[in-house]
Amino acid sequence: MIERRKPISVGEAVQRIMEWKKYGDEEYVSIEKSDGRFLSQPLKADHDVPHFDRSPYDGFAIRSEDTDSCSNEQPIQLEVVDEIGAGQVSSFHLKQNQAIRIMTGAAIPSGADCVIMLELTSEAEKDGKKFITIKRKMKKGENISFQGEDAKKGDKLIEEGTKVNPGVKALLATFGYNQVPVVRRPIIGVLATGSELLEVDEPLQSGKIRNSNGHMIISQVERAGGVVRRYGQCEDHLEDVLKTVQLAVEECDFVITTGGVSVGDFDYLPEIYDRLGAKKLFNKIAMRPGSVTTAAVCNGKLLFGLSGNPSACYVGFELYVRPIIRYWLHQSKPFLAKGTAILQKDFPKANPFNRFVRSQLHYGEGGRLFVSPVGLDKSNVVTSLAWANCLMVLPGGTRGFKTGDLVDVLLLEDETGSDVPWQESKKSSKL
Amino acid sequence: MIERRKPISVGEAVQRIMEWKKYGDEEYVSIEKSDGRFLSQPLKADHDVPHFDRSPYDGFAIRSEDTDSCSNEQPIQLEVVDEIGAGQVSSFHLKQNQAIRIMTGAAIPSGADCVIMLELTSEAEKDGKKFITIKRKMKKGENISFQGEDAKKGDKLIEEGTKVNPGVKALLATFGYNQVPVVRRPIIGVLATGSELLEVDEPLQSGKIRNSNGHMIISQVERAGGVVRRYGQCEDHLEDVLKTVQLAVEECDFVITTGGVSVGDFDYLPEIYDRLGAKKLFNKIAMRPGSVTTAAVCNGKLLFGLSGNPSACYVGFELYVRPIIRYWLHQSKPFLAKGTAILQKDFPKANPFNRFVRSQLHYGEGGRLFVSPVGLDKSNVVTSLAWANCLMVLPGGTRGFKTGDLVDVLLLEDETGSDVPWQESKKSSKL
C-alpha cells in the first residue's frame, strides 16, 4: 500500500530540524592547524593594539611645538640625538630642537609628540653632529599610531563561532593564541544506498550508475565544517542497511543516508526508522528538488534521509544539514546567506512548489546582482552542480519567471551566513 | 641618501608581475583528497549521462498509446508483467496493455515509452495476476530521463583550472575519476623580517609586537591554492636575511618576504635584490595601503616584498600574489572578481591614491549589493581584516565618498574570479 505523504513547508521542515540542534564541545588546535575551524570562544583583546604609541612611518620623532614657526620659507634645523630601530626603545627624553630617527613600527620616544616622514626631511652633518631640516609645521599627534587605537584591552573582537580565515588568523597571532580554542567538528556518518550504485573505479554497466552522491556529500560536509565517517554504499537490502545505520547512529553525531527515501517498494527508510525506534520529523517537503527529503531522530541524534538524485541530495543537504552543522560550530548565522538578484534568463516552467534552482551569480554595474540558472533543472541532473555558486529560489504557486524579474538567491560560497533560514513568505506558504 | 621612488599604477604593477607567470605541472590525487585542488585538464564526459533511458520516478513503465482513450471517466487496466529494481534490467519486451513496475533510477524496459508515477495508479489482483488502473492519458516520452539529456559523451563539462567543490566532485565520481588530474600546488617560501617581531607564544615586550603577518600569509596562500614553506622570522640583519632569501629562491616556486620594504635605513630589501642579482619590477605603487609593495625576479622566480603592516601586507597579497598562484593553477580567471556596490556609510577621507578598504558586503533587496568599510582604515590596523569579505576600491584623485555612492568591490570569498585585474580607469590612472 502506498503511503500518501503530506508535504510540509520548507520553513516548517527547518524548524523541526532545528529543535534538535546541539552545541559542539571545545578542543584546542595549534594556530597552524586552525584554518577553516570555528572558534569556540569570542576572541577578546588581552592587551591594547598597538600596546604602545608607535610610528607608522620611517622618519623622525619630534616635538610639534618646535615647528610652530616653520614653513617652506623659514625652515628649521633639529639635532638628531638617537636612532630607534623597530623593536627598540630609546632611553632619550627628547628636548627642545631635538629629533630622533625612528623606523616604521618603533615606539615613540618620550618627549616626542609627532613623527615627520623621512621623505619630508633633508639630513646634514656639522661638527660631527647630525641635523635634519624641516620645512613644514607639524601638528601634535601627527603620524602617531596611538596605544589602543586599533583595539582596546577587553574589546570583543570576534564572535565565537567565527570561521578562521587569514584575517582572523592575524588576530589570533597578535593576541598570542599559539593554541586556539575551536569547536570539535561534528562527525557525520554517510551511507549511500541503492543497488544501482557502482564504486567510482568500477566500469559502467547497463542500469547502473556510479555513486556520485557519496563523494559529493563528503565535500559538502567538509565545506560546512564537519567531518565524515564513511559507511560506504549498501545494496537495497533492508537488514544490511538497518545494521549499518544502527552502527552509524552509535558512532556519529548525525547520520546521512542517500537514496531509499521515495515511495517505491524498495524505499525502506520508513521501515528502518520504525525498527530503530526513531521519531519521524517529516518525510515530504513542498519543494523541488528534494521533496522526498526525510528526517528522524534516534537516541537524540538526527538522521537525514536525502534523495538519491544528485541535485535533490545537494539541495537537501544545504537547506537542512548545513545549518545543523554550523549551529554545532557555534555560528550565530548558521543558514545560507540570502540575497536578491535580477534574473538574466527566462525560466518559463511553472512552480507548483518552491523551486531551488542551481544558478550562478554575476556582479554587475550599478550595485546590482544578477543570476542565471545553470544547466538543466531536473532533480536527477548532476552536471549543473559543478557550476552553481547559489541556489535561486522560485516560490511555490508562481508561474514562470522572466528576464529582469527579481528573485531570492541563497549563496553557497559566502561565509557570512544568515541568522534566519529562507522560508516561504505568507503568500507562497499557502500550499 | 634616500631614494625618491616613483610610484606606478596598480594596473601597471599587475601587468609587470603577470609577465613572469608560470603554468604548474600535473599530478594525480585520489578523489578523496581532491577537495580544493585545481583540475589540470578539462573534464569531458566519457559517456552519455544518463547512459541509458531511466525512470526519474517510482511507477510503471507503460506504452503511451495504450492510454489514448483513457480519462477519469474511462479508466483502463494494464497487466503488471515484471518488476525492475534500481540497477536491474528487465528482459521483457512490453506488449499491448502491459505495464512493468519500475523504481527510481532504473532502466526503461524495451517497448515502454513513458512512466506513470506510482501515486497516480491503483493496484489490484485478479486470478493471481496483478493489474493497475490508470485514469489519465500519457504522452510519449513522459517521465523518462533520456540517455544523454544531462550530458553527451564528449561534452566538455568543466574547464581546466576549476577548483574542486562538492558539485565538481559529483561529476568526477560520475565519470570514474578515482584518481584526479590536478595541478601541483606552487610552493611559496614565506619569510617575515623585522627585529620587532615576537613569536606567537612569546610574551609582549615594549616596542615589540607578535608576528601576525607570517600566520596571515600562510592562510592567504592556502586560500589561494598554494602551499607554504616557512622560513620563520628574521631580525633585521642583512646577511641573515640575504642567506635565507637565497635558500628560499632555490627551494620554492615563489618567495614572499614581509617587512623591510620601506625607505628607512633598516629597509634593506633593495640591497638584497641587488646582491641576489634580481631584476626589480617595481618598488612603489600608487595605492593605499601597500604603496611600498615591491617585486623582483631572480632566476626567473618572482620575489614579492610585501609591507610589514598587516593591512598593507594583506592587500598586497590579494592584488599581486593571488593571481600568480591562480594562474599557476591553470585558472582562466585568476584575479579577484569585481562587482559594484552601494556604499552604506560615509567615507569622508580624500583619496590621493587608489584606496583598497577592508569592507563587508551585504546582499539587500531589489537585487542590490551594499558595502560598508569595517574598522579603522589605516595600513597598520589588524582587527578589520578579520571582518572583511571584500575590498572596496576608491579611485585615486577622488574626494570623500558618501552613503549611496557606487563603488567597485573586489570579492575575497568568491571562487568565480575575473579574467581581468582591477585597474585604474582612464580618468583615475592619471596620477
Contacts between the chains, C-beta under 8 A, distances in Angstrom:
chain1	res1	chain2	res2	distance
A	2	B	118	5.9
A	2	B	119	6.6
A	4	B	119	7.5
A	31	B	200	6.0
A	31	B	215	6.1
A	32	B	215	7.9
A	32	B	218	7.5
A	35	B	219	5.4
A	35	B	222	6.2
A	47	B	204	6.1
A	49	B	382	6.5
A	49	B	383	6.9
A	50	B	209	6.9
A	50	B	380	7.5
A	51	B	204	5.9
A	51	B	209	7.6
A	52	B	206	5.8
A	52	B	207	6.6
A	54	B	380	7.3
A	56	B	309	7.5
A	56	B	378	7.0
A	56	B	379	7.0
A	56	B	380	5.2
A	57	B	262	7.8
A	58	B	262	5.2
A	58	B	263	5.6
A	58	B	264	3.3
A	58	B	265	7.9
A	58	B	267	7.2
A	83	B	265	7.7
A	85	B	195	5.9
A	85	B	236	6.5
A	85	B	266	5.5
A	86	B	194	5.4
A	86	B	195	5.4
A	86	B	196	3.8
A	86	B	207	7.9
A	86	B	236	6.8
A	86	B	259	8.0
A	86	B	266	6.8
A	86	B	308	8.0
A	87	B	194	7.0
A	87	B	195	3.9
A	87	B	196	3.4
A	87	B	197	7.3
A	87	B	207	5.5
A	87	B	208	5.0
A	87	B	235	8.0
A	88	B	195	7.3
A	88	B	207	5.8
A	89	B	206	5.3
A	89	B	207	4.4
A	101	B	265	7.5
A	103	B	264	4.8
A	103	B	265	7.3
A	103	B	266	5.4
A	103	B	267	8.0
A	104	B	262	5.3
A	104	B	264	6.3
A	104	B	267	7.9
A	104	B	308	6.6
A	104	B	309	7.5
A	105	B	194	7.1
A	105	B	196	5.1
A	105	B	209	7.1
A	105	B	308	6.5
A	105	B	309	8.0
A	105	B	380	7.6
A	106	B	196	7.1
A	106	B	207	6.4
A	107	B	206	6.3
A	107	B	207	4.3
A	118	B	2	6.0
A	118	B	263	5.7
A	118	B	264	6.4
A	119	B	2	6.6
A	119	B	4	7.5
A	119	B	263	6.8
A	145	B	378	7.1
A	145	B	380	5.6
A	149	B	376	7.0
A	149	B	378	8.0
A	150	B	375	7.8
A	150	B	376	6.3
A	150	B	378	7.7
A	150	B	380	7.5
A	150	B	381	4.9
A	150	B	382	6.3
A	150	B	383	5.5
A	151	B	383	5.0
A	157	B	383	5.5
A	157	B	386	6.8
A	158	B	386	5.5
A	158	B	387	8.0
A	162	B	386	7.4
A	164	B	219	7.7
A	165	B	219	6.5
A	165	B	223	7.2
A	165	B	386	7.5
A	166	B	216	4.9
A	166	B	217	7.5
A	166	B	219	3.7
A	166	B	220	4.5
A	166	B	223	6.3
A	166	B	314	6.9
A	166	B	385	7.2
A	167	B	216	7.1
A	167	B	314	7.1
A	167	B	358	7.8
A	167	B	384	7.8
A	167	B	385	3.2
A	167	B	386	4.1
A	167	B	387	7.1
A	167	B	388	6.1
A	168	B	386	4.5
A	169	B	212	7.8
A	169	B	215	4.9
A	169	B	216	5.4
A	169	B	218	7.6
A	169	B	219	4.7
A	170	B	212	4.2
A	170	B	213	7.1
A	170	B	215	6.6
A	170	B	216	3.9
A	170	B	310	5.5
A	170	B	314	7.5
A	170	B	382	5.2
A	170	B	385	5.4
A	170	B	386	7.1
A	171	B	212	7.3
A	171	B	382	6.2
A	171	B	383	6.4
A	171	B	385	7.4
A	171	B	386	5.1
A	172	B	200	7.8
A	172	B	215	7.1
A	173	B	200	5.0
A	173	B	210	5.6
A	173	B	211	6.4
A	173	B	212	4.0
A	173	B	214	7.4
A	173	B	215	4.2
A	173	B	216	7.2
A	174	B	209	7.3
A	174	B	210	5.6
A	174	B	212	4.6
A	174	B	382	5.5
A	175	B	210	7.8
A	176	B	200	5.8
A	176	B	201	6.6
A	176	B	202	7.8
A	176	B	203	7.8
A	176	B	204	7.8
A	176	B	210	6.1
A	177	B	200	7.0
A	178	B	200	4.8
A	178	B	201	4.0
A	194	B	86	5.4
A	194	B	87	7.0
A	194	B	105	7.0
A	195	B	85	5.9
A	195	B	86	5.4
A	195	B	87	3.9
A	195	B	88	7.3
A	196	B	86	3.8
A	196	B	87	3.4
A	196	B	105	5.1
A	196	B	106	7.0
A	197	B	87	7.3
A	200	B	31	6.0
A	200	B	172	7.8
A	200	B	173	5.1
A	200	B	176	5.8
A	200	B	177	7.0
A	200	B	178	4.8
A	201	B	176	6.6
A	201	B	178	4.0
A	202	B	176	7.7
A	203	B	176	7.8
A	204	B	47	6.1
A	204	B	51	5.9
A	204	B	176	7.8
A	206	B	52	5.8
A	206	B	89	5.4
A	206	B	107	6.4
A	207	B	52	6.5
A	207	B	86	7.9
A	207	B	87	5.5
A	207	B	88	5.9
A	207	B	89	4.4
A	207	B	106	6.4
A	207	B	107	4.3
A	208	B	87	5.0
A	209	B	50	6.9
A	209	B	51	7.6
A	209	B	105	7.2
A	209	B	174	7.3
A	210	B	173	5.6
A	210	B	174	5.6
A	210	B	175	7.8
A	210	B	176	6.1
A	211	B	173	6.4
A	212	B	169	7.8
A	212	B	170	4.2
A	212	B	171	7.3
A	212	B	173	4.0
A	212	B	174	4.6
A	213	B	170	7.1
A	214	B	173	7.4
A	215	B	31	6.0
A	215	B	32	7.9
A	215	B	169	4.9
A	215	B	170	6.6
A	215	B	172	7.1
A	215	B	173	4.2
A	216	B	166	4.9
A	216	B	167	7.1
A	216	B	169	5.5
A	216	B	170	3.9
A	216	B	173	7.1
A	217	B	166	7.6
A	218	B	32	7.5
A	218	B	169	7.6
A	219	B	35	5.4
A	219	B	164	7.7
A	219	B	165	6.5
A	219	B	166	3.7
A	219	B	169	4.7
A	220	B	166	4.5
A	222	B	35	6.2
A	223	B	165	7.2
A	223	B	166	6.3
A	236	B	85	6.6
A	236	B	86	6.8
A	259	B	86	8.0
A	262	B	57	7.7
A	262	B	58	5.2
A	262	B	104	5.2
A	263	B	58	5.6
A	263	B	118	5.7
A	263	B	119	6.8
A	264	B	58	3.3
A	264	B	103	4.8
A	264	B	104	6.3
A	264	B	118	6.4
A	265	B	58	7.9
A	265	B	83	7.7
A	265	B	101	7.5
A	265	B	103	7.3
A	266	B	85	5.5
A	266	B	86	6.7
A	266	B	103	5.4
A	267	B	58	7.2
A	267	B	104	7.9
A	308	B	86	8.0
A	308	B	104	6.6
A	308	B	105	6.5
A	309	B	56	7.5
A	309	B	104	7.6
A	310	B	170	5.5
A	314	B	166	6.9
A	314	B	167	7.1
A	314	B	170	7.5
A	337	B	363	6.4
A	338	B	363	6.8
A	339	B	363	2.8
A	339	B	364	7.3
A	339	B	369	7.7
A	340	B	363	7.1
A	340	B	364	7.1
A	340	B	365	5.7
A	340	B	366	6.3
A	340	B	367	5.2
A	340	B	368	7.5
A	341	B	367	5.1
A	342	B	367	4.2
A	358	B	167	7.8
A	360	B	416	7.6
A	361	B	416	7.8
A	363	B	337	6.4
A	363	B	338	6.8
A	363	B	339	2.7
A	363	B	340	7.1
A	363	B	369	6.8
A	363	B	409	7.7
A	363	B	411	7.1
A	364	B	339	7.3
A	364	B	340	7.1
A	365	B	340	5.6
A	366	B	340	6.3
A	366	B	406	6.7
A	367	B	340	5.1
A	367	B	341	5.1
A	367	B	342	4.2
A	367	B	368	5.3
A	367	B	369	5.3
A	367	B	370	7.4
A	367	B	406	5.5
A	368	B	340	7.5
A	368	B	367	5.3
A	368	B	368	6.3
A	368	B	369	7.0
A	369	B	339	7.6
A	369	B	363	6.8
A	369	B	367	5.3
A	369	B	368	7.0
A	369	B	369	5.3
A	370	B	367	7.4
A	375	B	150	7.8
A	376	B	149	7.0
A	376	B	150	6.3
A	378	B	56	7.0
A	378	B	145	7.1
A	378	B	149	7.9
A	378	B	150	7.7
A	379	B	56	7.0
A	380	B	50	7.6
A	380	B	54	7.3
A	380	B	56	5.2
A	380	B	105	7.6
A	380	B	145	5.6
A	380	B	150	7.5
A	381	B	150	4.9
A	382	B	49	6.5
A	382	B	150	6.2
A	382	B	170	5.2
A	382	B	171	6.2
A	382	B	174	5.5
A	383	B	49	6.9
A	383	B	150	5.5
A	383	B	151	5.0
A	383	B	157	5.5
A	383	B	171	6.4
A	384	B	167	7.8
A	385	B	166	7.2
A	385	B	167	3.2
A	385	B	170	5.4
A	385	B	171	7.5
A	386	B	157	6.8
A	386	B	158	5.5
A	386	B	162	7.4
A	386	B	165	7.5
A	386	B	167	4.1
A	386	B	168	4.6
A	386	B	170	7.2
A	386	B	171	5.1
A	387	B	158	8.0
A	387	B	167	7.1
A	388	B	167	6.0
A	389	B	414	7.5
A	389	B	415	7.0
A	389	B	416	6.3
A	406	B	366	6.7
A	406	B	367	5.5
A	409	B	363	7.7
A	411	B	363	7.1
A	413	B	413	5.9
A	413	B	414	6.1
A	413	B	415	5.7
A	414	B	389	7.6
A	414	B	413	6.1
A	415	B	389	7.0
A	415	B	413	5.6
A	416	B	360	7.6
A	416	B	361	7.8
A	416	B	389	6.3
